[in-house]
Amino acid sequence: MATSRADMKANLRRRLRAQREERYVEHNLLHLLELPEISKASVIASYFSIGTEPDTQELNQAIIAAGKTLLLPRINEEVINWVRWDGTSENLNVNGKFQEPVGEIFSELDLIDLVLVPALAVDPDGYRLGQGGGFYDRALPELRAWKHAVVYNFERMEHDLPRDSWDVAMDSW
């Protein structure tokens, strides 16, 4: 019996999560501040990492400290709404395993210069494998922003990942 692309992706996700668990090391992503796309950006959409994902906490605070507007995702059913976050825990709500910002939805998506995208892996063409919820697959086509996949070095694949018609290539990783 042929394996579907969905099954291939699910099996790959399991394998990559296990690898991430085995190889996890505490670190920060402050080196990303040196990317020209981040340094010249005024509005950056990021996310709150969870578990063994590359840790975005210090990076998010540094973006705010640099005077940039930081947006974080808030899940509304199947859709990501971007909300400005000021860096304080008082302006966060817990939604399951996610921390989400409180406040008004940032509706001017054309003003977003860069989006940091969580990924389990990225291939040589910039296609990412996400966690499988499809939130970013639905959100990314709406953004003209530079797209940077956030992965560990060992998650930069040397081969193509399985992809679907809705997958969006990243600009950097």
N, C-alpha and C positions, 0 to 999 in steps of 0.2 A: 504494500500500500504506500502510495506517495505521501510524503510529509508536506503539509501545507506551509506556506510562508509564516502564518501566524504561529504554528507549532515550532517552526525553526526559530522564530524570534523568542518565543517563550522559553525554549530550551537554552538558547544563548543567554538570555537574561539570568536564568538560574545559575549557569556556569560563571557568568561575570560577577554576579553578586557574591558567590562563594569565593571567587578569586579576590574580590575587594575585601571581604572579611579576613582572608588569610594575610593579605599584604598591607592592611590599613596601618598607617603611621600618622600621628598627629602632625599637623603642618598648618600653614596659612597660605593664602593666595595673594598676598600683597605684591608679589612680582607682576601680577596682571596689571597693576597700576602703571607699569612702564609701557604697556601697549599703546601705540599712538592713537588708536581708536578710542581707548578709555581716557587717555589724557586730554583729548580734544572734545570729548563728549560732555554735554551739559545735563542730559537726562539719561539715566541708566536704569534699565529694568534688570533686577537681580532676583534672587530667591533665598530662602532660608534653608540651608542644607540640613539634612536629617541623617541620623545613623552614621554610616561610614562614607557618605558622600564627601567629596572635597569640601572642606569647611569654609563657608562664605561669611561667617560672622565678622571677623576682623576686616575683611575686604569691604563689606557693607558699611561698617563704621568709618573706614578710611574714605570711602566715596563721599559720605555725608560730610566728614571733616574737611574734605577738599572743596566744599561749597557746591557740590553737584546735587541735583535732584535724584533721589533714589526711589525707585518704584519696586514694590514687591507684589507677587501675585496673591489674589484672593479668589478662591474657587467659588463659582456660582453655578451650581448644577454641573454642566459639562463645559463651562466657559471660564477662562481666566479673565478676571478684571484686574487691572493694574491700579494700585493705590500708593500714593506717596507715603513714605515712612520717615519719621524724624529721628530714628535711632533709639527711642525709648521703649522699654518693655511695657509701659502703661498703654501704649498705642498698638498693642498686639492682642489678638485673641487666639486661643487654641481651638483648632478645628481638626479633631482626630489626632493624627500625628504631626500635623502642620501648624506652624505659627503664621497667622495672617494679619496684615495691617488693618487697623480701624480707620475709617474716614471715607471721604468721597472718592468715587471712581475717577481715575485720570482718563479723561475722554479724548484728549488730543494725541492720539497714537502717532501721528506724523512727527511729533516733537521728540519721540524716543529716538535717541542717537545709537544706542547700543543695548543689546539684550544678552545677558549671561544665561546660558541654557544648560540645565542639568542633563547629564548623559551618563550612560553606563559604558559606552564606547563610541568611537568615531572612526570612520574609515578614511582612506586616502583622498576620497573625493569630498569629504566633509559631511557625509551622511551619518547621522547619529542613531544610536539605539537608546531610546528613553526607557522609563520605568514601565511603560505599557498602558498608562491611563489615557493617552491621547490628548491631554490638555494642551501641550505645546504644539502638537501636530495641528490643532485647530487654531491656536493663537498666532503662530509664526507667520502664516500667509497674510495676516492683517498688518504686519509690521514691515516698514521699509528699513528698519534699523540694521546695523551691523550685528551679525549673530555669531557669538563666541561660545562654543561648547566647552563646558567645564568638566575636565576629566583628569585622572592621574596619567602620568606618562605611559604606564604600562597598558592603558586603555586606548591608546592610539594604535589602531589596528593596521597591519600591513596588507590586509585583504579587504575586499568589499564586504559590507554587511548586507543582510537581506533588507530590501527596501520595497516600499509600496509607492503608489502614485502620489500619495499625500505627503510623503516625506520631503522635508526641506533641507537643502544642503546648508551647512554652516559656512561662514566666511573665514573663520579661524578656530583653532582649538589648541 
